[in-house]
Amino acid sequence: MMKRIILASLIALTTAGAVSAASAPTNLSSAAKAEAQNILPAASFDNLTADQAARIEGVLTGGKDLQAYEVKLIISKALAS
């Protein structure tokens, strides 16, 4: 019984740490932020989560042949999530 309580506590602590790390504010690289602001000038790129920053960096540096409207749509979706 005690082992289960300890194990459950460790799992809960690990999960809580992962959730807070994923939602911690992250900044884009200065080049990515400048490019993203050029694409969506009215959008705010401050206080992004790690997931948002990774998605935006990925679309800007991914090397895919995306159309401008596709990049704009992906960045908008990342900001909305």
C-alpha positions as CSV (number, residue, x, y, z in Angstrom):
1,M,0.0,0.0,0.0
2,M,2.8,2.4,0.9
3,K,4.6,1.6,-2.3
4,R,1.6,2.6,-4.3
5,I,1.2,5.9,-2.6
6,I,4.8,6.7,-3.1
7,L,4.7,5.7,-6.8
8,A,1.5,7.7,-7.3
9,S,3.1,10.7,-5.7
10,L,6.2,10.4,-8.0
11,I,4.0,10.1,-11.1
12,A,2.0,13.1,-10.1
13,L,5.1,15.2,-9.4
14,T,6.6,14.2,-12.8
15,T,3.5,15.0,-14.7
16,A,3.0,18.4,-13.0
17,G,6.6,19.3,-13.9
18,A,6.1,18.4,-17.5
19,V,2.9,20.4,-17.8
20,S,4.5,23.5,-16.3
21,A,7.5,23.2,-18.6
22,A,5.2,22.9,-21.6
23,S,3.3,26.0,-20.7
24,A,6.3,28.1,-19.6
25,P,6.7,31.3,-21.7
26,T,9.3,30.9,-24.5
27,N,10.7,33.3,-27.0
28,L,11.3,32.8,-30.7
29,S,14.7,33.4,-32.1
30,S,15.1,37.1,-33.1
31,A,15.2,36.1,-36.8
32,A,12.1,34.0,-36.5
33,K,10.3,36.7,-34.5
34,A,11.2,39.3,-37.1
35,E,10.0,37.1,-40.0
36,A,6.8,36.1,-38.1
37,Q,6.0,39.8,-37.4
38,N,6.5,40.5,-41.0
39,I,4.0,37.9,-41.9
40,L,1.5,38.8,-39.2
41,P,2.3,42.4,-38.1
42,A,-0.7,42.7,-35.8
43,A,0.0,39.5,-33.8
44,S,1.9,39.3,-30.5
45,F,4.8,36.9,-30.4
46,D,5.6,37.5,-26.7
47,N,4.9,34.9,-23.9
48,L,4.6,32.0,-26.3
49,T,4.4,28.5,-24.9
50,A,7.2,26.1,-25.9
51,D,4.8,24.3,-28.2
52,Q,3.8,27.5,-29.9
53,A,7.4,28.7,-30.4
54,A,8.4,25.3,-31.7
55,R,5.6,25.2,-34.2
56,I,6.3,28.8,-35.5
57,E,10.0,28.2,-35.7
58,G,9.4,24.9,-37.5
59,V,7.2,26.4,-40.2
60,L,9.7,29.3,-40.7
61,T,12.8,27.1,-40.8
62,G,11.3,23.8,-42.0
63,G,12.5,24.1,-45.5
64,K,9.1,23.1,-46.9
65,D,7.8,24.8,-50.1
66,L,4.8,26.4,-48.5
67,Q,2.8,29.2,-50.0
68,A,2.7,32.5,-48.1
69,Y,-1.0,32.0,-47.1
70,E,-0.2,28.5,-45.7
71,V,2.6,29.9,-43.5
72,K,0.3,32.6,-42.3
73,L,-2.4,30.0,-41.5
74,I,0.0,27.7,-39.6
75,I,1.3,30.6,-37.6
76,S,-2.2,31.9,-36.8
77,K,-3.2,28.4,-35.7
78,A,-0.1,28.1,-33.5
79,L,-0.9,31.4,-31.8
80,A,-4.5,30.4,-31.2
81,S,-3.6,27.2,-29.5
